[in-house]
C-alpha cells in the first residue's frame, strides 16, 4: 500500500529518473493524478500540465463506462469490451461530456495554453487505474499528437488492465499490479478526495 498520493509519486519518480535528461512533459489526470504527477514532475525537473478525458456511462447506470471522450471531443470505444447502446445515446452523452471537459480545462488550466506534445517524451500520470477506458482515450489522443515516446505511469492498476494499456503506450510504469482488484482507494492509507483548488495550486506552483 501507499501512504498517500505524495508517497506514490515518489515511488514513480524513482522509477522514471532515466527520463530526467530528456526534458519530458508530465501530464496529470485530474484530480488525484495531478498530485502524483506534481511529485514526478518536480523530481524530473519537467513541465507539468493536465490531460482530461471523460467516461460515457451506460443508460441508467452512469458509473458503468461504455465509451470515453478525449480532450479533442473524439469518442473512444473499446472494441474488446463495448456494450451495445444506440448511436443516438452515445452522441447525446458524448456531447454532455465534451462540455464538461471544456469546463474543467478552463477551471484547472485557466488561460494557459496546452503545451506542445509533438516530438517530446510525454509521461501521463494518474493515481491509479481500474478499467482503464478513460486512460485508453487519453493515450489515443496523445498518440495522435506524435510524441517521440509515450509513457503511462500509475502507482497501481489491475494486471489485466496493465496488459491492455501496454498496447497503447510505449511503456507502462506500474509498481503494483494486483490480480485481485476492487478499487484504487484500497491501495492507499490516505485517499482523501482532491479539490479543484488543490489541482490549480499544484499546476500554478510548479510552473511559476
N, C-alpha and C positions, 0 to 999 in steps of 0.2 A: 504493500500500500504506500501511497504518497501522503506526506503530512498535509500539504496544501498545493495549490497551483504554482506557487513560487518554487517550492522544492522540486516539483515535477519539471519546471522549466530548467532548473539547474541540472537535473539528470539529462535532459535532452541536449542542453548546451554542451555538456561534457562529451556527448556522442557526435557532436557536429563541429567540433573545433577545427577540423581539417578544412572547412569551407571559409574560415575567417579571412584568409588572404584573397578570396575571390570576389569581394565586395557583394555579398549576397543581399537579396531583398527578402525580408521576413514578413510574411502576411499572416496575421492572426485572425482566427474565426471568432467573431463576437458571439456571446460576450466573454465567456470564460477563457477561450483560447487566446484572447488578446493579452491577458495577464501572463500566461505561459510564454507567449511569443515575445513579450517585452523583456523577459529574462534572457531568452535566447538571443534576441537582437542586441542587448547590451553586451553579452559575452562575446558575440561575433563582431561587435562594432558595426552593425548593419542598420540600414534604414528599416523602419517599422511602418507597416500600413495594415489595412484590413481587407478581407475578402468576404462578401456576403452572398450566400445562396439560401434559398428557402424551399422547404418541402411543400408539396401539394398533398394534402390529406385526402383520404378516401371519403366518399359520400357517407355522411352520418358518423364517421369516425376520423376526425381531423388529425388525431395523433398517429394514425397509420399512414405512412407515406406511400403514394403510388407513383409519384414523379417529383421532380425538383425544378426550380427556376434558378438560372445562374445570373451573375451580375449584369450581363447583356440583355437579360429578359428571355433568353432561349430556354425552351422547355426540354429537360433531360428525362428520358425514360430508360430505365434499365431493362433491356430485353430479356434478361435472365430471370427477373422477378416481378415483371409487370402484372398487375391485377387489372383485367379489362374494365375500363369505365368509358363512358361516352366521350367523343371528341368535344362536344359542347361543354360538358362538365369540366374537362381539362382546361379548355381555353378560358372559361369563366373563372375558375380557381386560379389559373396562372396569372390572369390579369390583376387579380387582387394581390397576389404575391409580388408582382412587378412593382406595384405602387408601394408596397411595404418595403421592398428593397431600396427604392429611391428615397423613401422617408428615412430609413435607418442610415443610409450612406450620408445623407445630409446632416443627420443628427450627430453621427460619430466622426466623420471626416471634415465636416464643415466646408469651407471654401477651398481647402487644399485639393490640388489636382491628383488624380490617380497616377502613381509612379509608373514609369515605363517598365515593361517586362521583357521585351524582345532582346535576345542575346544575353540575358542575365541568368545567374543562378538564383532560383526562386525556392524559398523554403516556406511551405504552408504549414501552419501550426494550429492545432486545436488542443483542448484539454482532455479529449477522449472521443472515441467514435463508437457508435453502436452498430447500426445497419450500414451506414456509410453512403446513403443515397445523395445527401446534400454535398458530401465531400467529393463524390464522383462528379457531380455537376460542376463544382468549383474547379476541380482538376482538369476537366474537359475544357472549361472556359480558359484556364491559364495556358493549356497546351495550344489553343488557337492563337495565343499571343506570342508564340515562338520563343520561349525561354531556352537558354543553352542547356540548362538542366533543371528538372522539376522534382523537388524533394518534398515528401509529406512527412512531418514529424509529429507524433502524438504519443503521450505517455502510456496510453492503454487502449486496446481495441481487441475484439474477439479474433481468434486465429483465422477463422474463415473469412471475416471481413478484410483482414490484412491481405490475405491471398488475392482477393478481388482487387483491392486498391493497388497492389503491386503491378497490375496490368495497365494502370492509368498514370502512374508516376515512374520516374526513372529510379527512384529509391524510396523506400518506406523505412523510417526510423521509428521503431515502436518497441520499447523495452519489455512491456508486459503484454502478452498475447494469450490470455486465458481461453481455454476451450469451453468453460462454463461461465457465462456472462449474462447478467441481468440488467445492469445499468452502470453508466460511467461513475456515478457518485459513490458506488460501493467500494471503489478503489482509492478513495480519499478519506482521510480522517476529517478534514475540513473541506466541504464542498459548498460553502456559502455562495448564494447567488450573487453574481457580479452586476453592479448597477451601470446604467448608461454613463453616469458621471465618472465612474472608475475607468471605463473604456476611453472616454475623452481625455482624461488626465494622463492615462498611460501613453496614448498617442502623442499628446502635446508635449509632455515632459521629455519623452525620448527623442523627439525630432526637433527640439529647440536648438 
